[in-house]
Amino acid sequence: MFLSTAIVATTLLFSGAFGKRSAGCGSKLPHGYHPGHSTHVTIQVDDPGMGMVDRTFRLHVPWGYDINSPVPMVMDYHGWGGDANFQERDSQFVEVADEGDPFFVATPDGMSDNPEGGSWGSFNCSRTDGPLGPPCDTDRERYGEITCYSSCPNCNSKNSCDWTSCHDDIAFTRAMVNWVAENFCLDESSVHQSGVSNGGMFSYYMASQLSDIFASIGIYHENSSF
């Protein structure tokens, strides 16, 4: 994970004063946000399949943040069953963000809408009706039934590939970036994405849908970078 953190952080060094200033530049820090600290944020997302949904993420404002200087951002996505608190501690992007050239770290919470309860945080990167057919082996007699998330009405535990939540995480990601851009001085030309495991899988889909937002992606799995 340290390798992935270093790679993305090195990319950020080429951003800075010449970046694209967001609407929030020059605005005072919102109440409750302090440089060198992380805060849990709740925003409303207009989810195409679910309507208005409350979604959460952690935002780290780096030491040295200047309301008049555009700052890059890394968005870091946890693995299946994780959450933002764990991912922030595990990836350690926030430590790197405070040590050198500053950058925001946004760490989203995947949806955990599983009827069985427990920690099921996930990002939507699965479907059964792929363009070339099911992308998984639907023989559940061999592999065992899956547990369907409440947001996946078409999921069948016996023959579905829907092993993640069906909330629209593309819409969520765009809403997060827009919220940070409106409330802080974000360098909109230097927004980067990283993810592990399920968050890493979602990165590939995200890259195909949000090329207007992200300057780079850098996924990793456990102690290795890809």
N, C-alpha and C positions, 0 to 999 in steps of 0.2 A: 504494500500500500504506500510505503514511503516513496517508492520509485514513481508511482503514478502521481502522487502529490507533487513531487519535484518537477516532473515533466510539465504538468499544467501550470505550476507556479512560474516556471521559466518562461513559458509563453507569455505570461502576464507582464514580464519585464519590458516587453516591446510596446506596451500600451502606456497611457498616462495622460500628460497635459494636452496631447494632440488628439485625444479620443473624441468620440461623438457624445456631446453633453445631453443628458436627459432633462426632462421638464422639472425634475426635482432639484437641479443645481441651484444653489443660492438660498434654498429653503432651510430653516432651522430644523434641527433634529426633532423628529416626532417625540412626543412625551413617552418616557419609559425606555428609550433607546440610548445606549452609551457606547462610545468607542472602546474596543477591547472586550465587549460582552455580546452574548447571544440572547435573543428574545424569541419566544414562541409567538407566531403570527397566525391569525385566523382571517381568511378572506372568503368572500363569496364567489363561486365560479359558476358561470352559466354553462352547465354540462349539457351537450347536445342530446344525450340520451336520458338524463336524470333530472333536468331542470336546474334550479338554483340549489347549489350544494355548498356547505361549509367545508373548506379544506384548510389544512394547517401545514406550516413549515417553520423551521428555525432560521432566523437571519442573524448572522454575525457581522457586526459593524467593526471594522479593523481599527487598531490603534493608528493614529496619524490621519484619520479621516478628516478631510477638509471639505466643507459644504460647497466650495467653489471649484473643486478639482474633480473631474470625472474619474471614478474608480471602477476597475474591472470587477467581474463577478464569476465565481465558480458555483455551479449548481451540482450538488452531490447526492446521488440516489442510492438508497439502501437496498439490500437484498431481500428476498422473500421472507416474510415473517419478522422483518426488522422495523425500526422506526427512526425518526429523526434524531432523538436523543442518543441512541446507540451509535448511529452512523457518524454523528459529529464527534463523538469521543474516539471512535475507532479509526476514522480516516485521518484525523489530525490536521485537516486543511486549515482549521481556525488558528492553529499555532503558527503555521507558515504565513498566514495572512497578516499576522501581527508582527512578524520578525523583519521583513524587508519592505519592498514596495507593497502598499496595502491593497487588498481586494476583499470584496464582500464574499461571504459564503452562505448560500441558501441551501438548506437541507430539508427536502420535503418529506412529509409523512405519506406513505402509500395507504390506500384505503383498506380497512380491515372488516368489511361487511360480511362476516361469515356467521351463519346462524348457530354454529357450534360454540361461538365465543373464543376467547384466547387471542393470541397475537398472530394475525394473519395479514399484516401489512404487505401490500403488493402494488406493482405498477402494471398497467394493462398492456400486455404484449402477446396475448394468446387469443386464438379464435379457432373455431372448427371449420368454418367455411372459407378456407384459403382459396386463392385463385387457381391452384393446382390440386385442390381437394384438401382433406384434413392434414395438417402438418404434424400430427402425432399418430401413434398407434392407438386406435380406438378399441382395441381388444382388451376391455377392462377385466374380463375373466382371467386373463393372464397377469395383468399388472395391478388389479384391484381398483375399486371405484374411487373417484375423486370426490371432494366435497365442493359443492357449487356455492359461489358467493351469491348473496341476495340480489346484487346488481346484475346478475346474468340470468334473465328469465328463460333464455333458450338453452341453458346448460342442462345436460342430462348426465348424471353422475356415472352412468354405465357406458356412455360412448362419446363423451365430449372432450375437447382439448382445452376448455376454458378453466385453466388452473389458477388464474389470477382474477382480481376484481375487474369488472367491466366498466368502471367509471372512466371518463375520458381524461387521461393524463396529459394528452397534448393540449387540451383546453386549459387544464390546471397549470401546466408549465408556462404557457403564454400569459396567463393571468398573474402568475408570480412575478415574471419579468416586468410586466406592465406596472404592477404595484410598487416594486422597488424603484423603477424609473420615475414614477410620479412622486415618490416620497423621499428619495435620496438622490445624490449626484452620481449617477451611474454612467459608466462609459459604455454606451450601447453598441459600440463596435468591438467590444472585448468581453463578450459573455461566453463562458465555457462550461462544458458539462462533463461530469464524471459519474460513474456508477459501478456497483459491484453486483455480480450474480444477476438476479432478476432486474436490478437497476441497470446493469450493463446490457442485458438483452433489450431492455426498453430503449437504450441509447441508439441502437441501430434504427429502430422505427422512428424515434425522435429526429434523428439526423435527416431522414427522408421527408419529414413533415415541417421542420422548423429551421430550414437553412437560412431564412431571413433573420434569425435571432442569434444562432450560435456560430462563433468563430472557430471552435474546435470541440471535439469530444475525446476523452481519454478514459477507457474503461479498464477495470482491473478485477482480479479474482483472488481473494485471500492475499498472499504475499507476492503475487505476480502481476505485472502490467502487460496488457495486450495492445 
